[in-house]
Amino acid sequence: MSLASDIAVLRRVDLFSPMTDEQLRLLAFSGERVAIAAGDVLFEAGGQSEGTYVVVAGALRLEAADLRGPILVGEGTLLTPASLVTQIRYAFTATADRDTELFLVRLPMFARMLGEFPEIALHLHAAISADLAAFVREAAEVRARLDAVEDLDARAAPEPADPPLEPITPRR
């Protein structure tokens, strides 16, 4: 693929869309294309990140012990955005659902870009803050639903009978 097509792929990712052409060109030039065949594992849960991946074509199946089932992600998905700024352990296993092409942005290169272009760091901070705020709102909604279920359970449960009285024995 050409540098121009790599830039076009990166521009479609929300987190990278505010970047200038120069910044995207630098990011595209420093990244690398990765191709994996259907059924191949990109990374496993617990593995150490080396950067973040953008799905260029194809699809990945994400699986984790705490998920009810696999999640399928496709073109334009940015996997593990936190690994742009810090090394993390993957919380899920990513397996190619079909032949898949990805773009890898390595942590050291992105860190260098943050040093050269501090406005990227400001945008990243705002995006991460917005994601965190959305997560907190969703968690509060889940908590409210769980509280409502507990209230329903409490109202539906029969009243416990008073325990039998025990005789009091005087101390001597």
Stockholm file with secondary structure:
# STOCKHOLM 1.0

chainA/1-172         MSLASDIAVLRRVDLFSPMTDEQLRLLAFSGERVAIAAGDVLFEAGGQSEGTYVVVAGALRLEAADLRGPILVGEGTLLTPASLVTQIRYAFTATADRDTELFLVRLPMFARMLGEFPEIALHLHAAISADLAAFVREAAEVRARLDAVEDLDARAAPEPADPPLEPITPRR
#=GR chainA/1-172 SS CCHHHHHHHHHTSTTTTTSCHHHHHHHHHHSEEEEECTTCEEECTTCBCCEEEEEEESEEEEECTTSSSCEEEETTCEECGGGGTSCCBCSSEEEESSSEEEEEEEHHHHHHHHHHCHHHHHHHHHHHHHHHHHHHHHHHHHHHHHHHHHHHHHHHSCCCCCCCCCCCCCCC
#=GC SS_cons         CCHHHHHHHHHTSTTTTTSCHHHHHHHHHHSEEEEECTTCEEECTTCBCCEEEEEEESEEEEECTTSSSCEEEETTCEECGGGGTSCCBCSSEEEESSSEEEEEEEHHHHHHHHHHCHHHHHHHHHHHHHHHHHHHHHHHHHHHHHHHHHHHHHHHSCCCCCCCCCCCCCCC
//
